Amino acid sequence: MTPDAFRRLALSFEDATESAHMRHPDFRVGGKIFATLGYPDEKWGALMLTPAQQKKCLALVPHVFRPAKGAWGRKGSTNVHLRSATKAVLLPALESAWWNAALKRPHARPPRRVRFAPGSSSR
């Protein structure tokens, strides 16, 4: 997974936008961050998961996911090793992070569907 592939996946969700927070690109829905790139460095992304979702990711693919350091990690923030991630592994976790943020919006509603760019690669 490249940073650009991560970006395309994150932006494929309904109402997802790219912004920046603390000098890192981030991805938001309704103003709420659900994913970031470049944290803790350019080899990593991060997802805003719940602790239970994080635990599942770590159990299934520990070489791809790790808790973020400190309190953020204990609250579910999860780093993604981009080079080790594939679309098949990342997409369900990214969708969970999107839902976590989307449901915090006023008048939240389910997405119509996830949109993917034709020809996008899995790495």
Summary of the structure (lengths in Angstrom):
residues: 123
radius of gyration: 13.2
end to end distance: 3.6
largest distance: 38.2
contacts: 375
relative contact order: 0.24
helix: 35%
strand: 25%
